[in-house]
Amino acid sequence: QVQLVESGGGLVKAGGSLRLSCAADGPTYSLGAMGWFRQAPGKEREFVAAIRRTDGSTWYADSVKGRFTISIDSAKNTMYLQMNSLKLEDTAVYYCACKAPIGTMTTSYPYWGQGTQVTVSS
């Protein structure tokens, strides 16, 4: 059984920063790759960032490259998303997800958290 719990969302002004956390619990293989996705009102859920725990490789959506950083604290089994220089268009519900470390890292995640709201204001 995999459990993912996000935290750290909130309201922030444009240009500000937030750090999201995702506490993970479950079989090691199912947590081999972890990612962040987001869904804005009226839009499809989209990939944000991913990290493969076996080798630390990371992937980012073009829209967040250079502003967001994904990381994992293996001792705490917690994934983070440091979000800097936030823009109005980053407003969304952010979800963490995990999967076995195989295949593409930007899609096909079977396990999801409940989401945390990030709102960027002007």
C-alpha positions in Angstrom: 0.0 0.0 0.0 1.4 3.4 -1.1 0.5 6.5 0.8 1.5 10.0 -0.3 0.7 13.1 1.7 1.5 16.6 0.4 1.9 19.7 2.4 3.3 23.2 2.1 0.9 24.9 -0.2 -0.5 28.3 0.4 -0.9 31.9 -0.8 2.1 33.7 -2.0 2.8 36.9 -4.0 4.2 36.8 -7.5 8.0 36.6 -7.3 7.9 34.7 -4.0 8.8 31.2 -3.0 7.2 28.1 -1.5 8.4 24.6 -0.7 6.1 21.7 -1.1 6.7 18.4 0.7 5.4 14.9 -0.1 5.8 12.3 2.7 5.8 8.9 1.2 5.2 5.4 2.6 5.1 2.1 0.8 7.2 -0.5 -1.0 10.6 0.7 -2.0 10.2 -0.3 -5.7 6.9 1.6 -6.0 8.6 4.7 -4.7 11.5 4.4 -7.2 10.4 7.4 -9.2 8.5 10.4 -7.8 7.0 13.4 -9.4 5.0 16.6 -9.1 2.1 17.4 -11.2 -0.4 20.3 -11.1 -3.9 21.1 -12.3 -5.2 24.6 -12.7 -8.9 25.4 -12.9 -10.4 24.4 -16.2 -7.1 22.8 -17.4 -5.7 19.3 -17.7 -3.3 18.0 -15.1 0.2 18.6 -16.2 3.7 17.3 -15.4 5.9 19.6 -13.4 9.0 17.7 -12.3 10.2 14.2 -11.5 13.2 12.5 -9.8 14.4 8.9 -10.1 15.7 7.7 -6.8 18.0 5.1 -8.2 20.4 7.6 -9.7 19.0 11.1 -8.8 18.1 12.0 -12.4 15.6 14.8 -12.6 13.2 16.1 -15.2 11.4 19.4 -15.5 8.6 20.9 -17.5 9.9 23.8 -19.6 7.6 26.2 -17.8 9.4 25.7 -14.5 13.0 25.0 -15.5 15.4 27.3 -13.6 12.7 28.2 -11.1 11.7 24.9 -9.5 13.9 22.3 -7.9 12.9 18.7 -7.0 14.7 16.8 -4.4 14.4 13.8 -2.0 15.5 13.2 1.5 15.8 9.5 1.6 16.2 9.3 5.3 12.8 11.0 5.8 11.3 9.3 2.7 10.1 12.8 1.7 10.2 14.6 -1.6 10.3 18.3 -2.0 9.5 20.9 -4.6 11.3 24.2 -4.1 9.4 26.8 -6.1 11.1 30.2 -6.6 10.1 33.2 -8.7 6.5 32.1 -8.7 4.2 33.5 -11.4 0.5 33.9 -11.5 0.3 31.0 -13.9 1.8 28.7 -11.3 -1.5 28.8 -9.4 -2.9 25.2 -9.3 -3.4 22.2 -7.1 -0.1 20.4 -6.9 -0.1 16.6 -6.6 2.8 14.3 -5.8 2.9 10.9 -7.4 5.1 7.8 -7.5 5.8 4.8 -9.6 8.4 2.1 -10.2 11.6 3.6 -11.8 10.9 2.3 -15.3 9.6 3.8 -18.5 9.1 7.5 -19.0 9.3 9.6 -15.9 6.8 12.2 -17.0 3.7 10.1 -17.3 1.9 6.9 -16.1 2.0 7.3 -12.4 -0.3 4.9 -10.6 -0.1 6.4 -7.1 -1.2 9.9 -6.1 -1.5 12.2 -3.1 -4.5 14.3 -2.4 -3.1 17.5 -3.6 -2.2 20.9 -2.1 -3.3 24.3 -3.3 -0.8 26.9 -4.4 -2.2 30.3 -5.1 0.1 33.1 -6.5 -1.3 36.6 -6.3 -0.3 39.8 -7.9 
